[in-house]
Amino acid sequence: MWKLLKSTLLIAIAGLVLAPRPATSRSNAERKALHARQRQENKIAKQQQRAMTGVMKQHAQTPESRQRFKSNMKLQRQLTKQNHRQESRRLHDQGK
């Protein structure tokens, strides 16, 4: 009786130890590459917005057009941030 119990336990433990494990998350290389690309995109977006702001300051504008310009810039930043979050979530969810 004890031999049967011991052998069953040994088989169960060996099965748990040797069973293939599911992938827990993506490798750090993919995550680092994603964040590096996102940082580069942020840097380019900031440069473009600074350039656009400089050009807009050189021309006379109405208060409404100035406000519309600021709103568009803010919307662009928000969309970029939202897209980056979605990409990060997608990478995280693929690892599950």
C-alpha angles and dihedrals in degrees: 000000000000091000090055092048093047093048091048091050091048091051091048093049092046089050092052093047096046098039115113113257122225118244108267099196144340119282120273090244092065092046092048092048091051093050092045091052091047092050089051091050090050091050092051092046091052092050091050093048092049090051092048091048090051092051092047091051090057092062131063112250139183117243090248093054090046090052092046090051092051091048092051091050091050091048091052091052092048093049092049091050092047092050091050091051091050092050091050092048091047091053091047093048093048088059093057 
